[in-house]
Amino acid sequence: MPSTDTRRAAVLGKPVDHSLSPVLHRAAYAELGLDGWSYDRYETDEAQLRGFVAGLGPEWAGLSLTMPLKRAALALCETATPVARSVEAVNTLVRDADGGWHGDNTDVPGLVAALRERGVEKAPEAAVLGAGATASSALAALASIGAEQVAVYVRSEARAEEVREWGRRLGVEAAARPWERAAEALHLPLVIATTPAGAADALAAEVPERPGTLFDVLYEPWPTPLAARWAERGGTVLGGLDLLVHQAVLQVERMTGTAPAPLAAMRTAGTAALAAR
């Protein structure tokens, strides 16, 4: 029977008007018959986050968090998963029975699920481009599928030290390397690009003749120049929509308590929304 309980959820971030999360979550609610559920978006920065969350009523079941809120959200959690604490990034807040907030990170298992969908079960050696919140999740995902050494390409020494600390916590050798050497990463069997739009475009000219697997977490604009060149050379390419759908599946399950979430319906809705832009 469809659920008519009134429950609310939303995605927060700044900017947030581009987010596909409402499309994906609403598609899941429709498929699951959760008629009383709504999912919206609110532009919120780090300074506004605590006040926004404090003002939410009991009808609120959960929040998705995008940049720049993933680290700031950790301070709002009464409890949090070990994964969220290890990477210092919360992309999901779920309301506890007592009204408190539980922090989770669905980016990590979402990355793993997306890779496995494409046949990547293990990656002893890999590279990560960038060192933001998504990079820490990528490093955790790689550690969970057996990576022993990960080269992480960064733009500053401060980021480099942060990357080394992530590696120590996650039990993987994280070798921080200067961004100027990022082209060498393209020869590894798996590359996860976590950089903002445009940051890795120049690397497209450096893609080798027989590349391995590229996971570029951007979904707009798509394909990125790097992803397009990678595909032209015959390499396997995953994009931001792959990550977004898989992590959103887990968010829906955690927020609604209903599993499994409808992966196919969510992917179809996301693909259609991107094509319409």
URZIVEN-V972889 format. One record per residue. N is the residue number from 0. PSI is psi as a letter, one per 40 degrees, with the letter a starting at -180 (NA if undefined). D_LAST is the distance of its C-alpha to the last C-alpha in Angstrom with 1 decimal. Layout:
# URZIVEN-V972889
N;PSI;D_LAST + N;PSI;D_LAST
This chain:
# URZIVEN-V972889
0;i;34.5 + 1;i;31.3 + 2;h;31.6 + 3;e;31.7 + 4;h;32.5 + 5;h;30.5 + 6;i;28.8 + 7;i;26.1 + 8;i;23.9 + 9;i;21.2 + 10;h;19.5 + 11;i;20.9 + 12;i;20.1 + 13;h;19.5 + 14;i;16.8 + 15;e;15.3 + 16;e;12.5 + 17;e;10.0 + 18;h;12.0 + 19;e;11.1 + 20;d;14.8 + 21;d;14.9 + 22;d;12.9 + 23;d;15.3 + 24;d;18.4 + 25;d;18.0 + 26;d;17.6 + 27;d;20.8 + 28;d;22.6 + 29;d;22.1 + 30;d;23.3 + 31;e;26.2 + 32;f;27.2 + 33;g;27.0 + 34;d;26.8 + 35;e;28.0 + 36;i;25.5 + 37;i;22.6 + 38;h;20.2 + 39;a;18.7 + 40;i;17.7 + 41;h;20.0 + 42;h;20.0 + 43;h;23.3 + 44;a;25.1 + 45;d;28.1 + 46;d;30.6 + 47;e;29.1 + 48;d;28.7 + 49;d;32.3 + 50;d;32.6 + 51;d;29.5 + 52;d;30.6 + 53;d;34.1 + 54;e;33.1 + 55;h;31.5 + 56;i;33.5 + 57;e;34.7 + 58;e;31.9 + 59;h;29.6 + 60;d;29.4 + 61;i;27.2 + 62;h;24.7 + 63;i;22.1 + 64;h;22.4 + 65;a;20.2 + 66;i;21.2 + 67;f;23.6 + 68;e;25.3 + 69;d;26.2 + 70;d;29.6 + 71;d;30.5 + 72;d;30.0 + 73;d;32.9 + 74;e;35.4 + 75;e;34.4 + 76;h;35.3 + 77;d;38.6 + 78;i;38.1 + 79;i;35.7 + 80;i;35.5 + 81;d;37.2 + 82;d;34.0 + 83;d;32.4 + 84;d;35.6 + 85;d;36.1 + 86;e;32.8 + 87;f;32.9 + 88;h;29.3 + 89;h;28.4 + 90;e;24.8 + 91;h;26.1 + 92;h;28.7 + 93;h;30.4 + 94;h;32.9 + 95;i;36.4 + 96;d;38.9 + 97;e;40.8 + 98;e;37.8 + 99;a;37.3 + 100;h;34.2 + 101;h;34.0 + 102;h;31.9 + 103;i;30.3 + 104;h;28.1 + 105;e;26.0 + 106;d;24.4 + 107;d;27.7 + 108;d;28.1 + 109;d;24.4 + 110;d;24.8 + 111;d;28.0 + 112;d;26.6 + 113;d;23.7 + 114;d;26.2 + 115;d;28.7 + 116;d;26.2 + 117;e;26.2 + 118;e;29.9 + 119;g;30.4 + 120;d;33.2 + 121;i;35.0 + 122;g;34.5 + 123;d;37.8 + 124;h;36.4 + 125;i;32.9 + 126;i;31.2 + 127;h;28.8 + 128;h;27.0 + 129;i;26.9 + 130;f;28.9 + 131;a;26.8 + 132;d;26.6 + 133;d;24.4 + 134;d;27.0 + 135;d;29.8 + 136;d;28.1 + 137;d;27.7 + 138;d;31.4 + 139;d;32.4 + 140;d;30.5 + 141;d;32.2 + 142;d;35.5 + 143;e;35.1 + 144;f;34.8 + 145;e;37.8 + 146;h;36.8 + 147;d;40.0 + 148;h;38.7 + 149;h;35.4 + 150;h;34.9 + 151;h;32.6 + 152;h;31.7 + 153;i;31.7 + 154;e;32.1 + 155;i;35.0 + 156;d;38.2 + 157;d;37.4 + 158;d;34.4 + 159;d;36.7 + 160;d;39.2 + 161;d;36.6 + 162;d;35.4 + 163;d;39.1 + 164;d;39.6 + 165;d;36.6 + 166;d;38.3 + 167;d;41.7 + 168;d;40.3 + 169;e;38.4 + 170;f;41.2 + 171;i;39.5 + 172;h;40.5 + 173;h;37.7 + 174;h;38.5 + 175;h;36.8 + 176;i;36.5 + 177;i;35.4 + 178;d;32.0 + 179;e;33.7 + 180;e;34.7 + 181;d;31.3 + 182;d;31.4 + 183;d;34.2 + 184;d;32.0 + 185;e;30.2 + 186;e;33.4 + 187;i;33.5 + 188;d;32.6 + 189;h;29.7 + 190;h;27.6 + 191;h;25.2 + 192;h;23.1 + 193;e;22.4 + 194;i;21.9 + 195;i;19.3 + 196;h;16.7 + 197;d;18.9 + 198;d;22.1 + 199;e;22.8 + 200;d;21.4 + 201;d;25.0 + 202;e;26.1 + 203;d;24.3 + 204;e;27.4 + 205;e;29.6 + 206;h;28.3 + 207;i;31.5 + 208;d;32.3 + 209;g;32.2 + 210;i;29.9 + 211;b;29.9 + 212;h;27.0 + 213;h;24.1 + 214;h;22.2 + 215;h;19.5 + 216;e;18.3 + 217;i;15.1 + 218;e;11.8 + 219;h;9.6 + 220;i;10.0 + 221;h;11.1 + 222;i;13.6 + 223;i;15.7 + 224;d;18.5 + 225;d;20.9 + 226;d;19.2 + 227;d;18.8 + 228;d;22.5 + 229;d;23.6 + 230;d;22.3 + 231;d;23.9 + 232;e;27.1 + 233;e;27.1 + 234;i;26.5 + 235;h;24.8 + 236;h;21.4 + 237;i;19.9 + 238;a;16.7 + 239;d;15.5 + 240;d;14.1 + 241;d;17.7 + 242;d;19.1 + 243;d;16.9 + 244;d;17.7 + 245;d;21.3 + 246;d;22.0 + 247;d;20.3 + 248;d;22.6 + 249;d;25.5 + 250;d;24.4 + 251;d;24.3 + 252;d;27.7 + 253;d;29.3 + 254;d;28.1 + 255;e;28.9 + 256;e;31.8 + 257;h;30.4 + 258;i;30.2 + 259;i;28.8 + 260;i;25.3 + 261;g;23.3 + 262;d;21.6 + 263;d;20.5 + 264;d;18.9 + 265;d;17.0 + 266;d;15.8 + 267;d;14.7 + 268;d;12.8 + 269;d;11.1 + 270;d;10.3 + 271;d;8.9 + 272;d;6.7 + 273;d;5.4 + 274;d;5.6 + 275;e;3.8 + 276;NA;0.0
